[in-house]
């Protein structure tokens, strides 16, 4: 099995190779995001692990570029595991076409679980909230306080314009 690692941080290379370096696993390390597609074409890895920051081109852009090349038929599919700096980056990982992502700090157990899932054709994601369970009576609409205020104001015949909660200014403090 071959794993492509794209990062410019030595500690990330060390973490990944320590966690996933079993017998028969080889690693290709790429420190420039602009050449990742060439490395994928040359080595045809079973898994690509991209750091959010890769020299001059970030992991999100690299993943999107690979997916575009794949859709054009110029590259074969390679599962991508994205290493995110913070939980707020999850929406970017979801949009760029990565099959999985981990939020740093890394640990060997999570790296192994993610790699195993992606190589098997699955996904592995962190930082995505669980779906809300449906109400027992089947009613999925919830009335919020803002909805109640708008409903009360709707019957008011005063000269003031009706405003919803979305139109009211919010303070930063």
URRASUL-V755840 format. One record per helix or strand. SS is the DSSP state (alpha for helix, beta for strand). FROM is the first residue (numbers start at 0). LEN is the number of residues. Records with the same first field share a line. If there is no record, write none. Layout:
BEGIN
SS->FROM-LEN / FROM-LEN
END
This chain:
BEGIN
beta->1-5 / 25-5 / 46-5 / 78-6 / 99-4 / 123-1
alpha->9-11 / 32-11 / 58-14 / 86-10 / 107-12 / 144-10 / 164-3
END
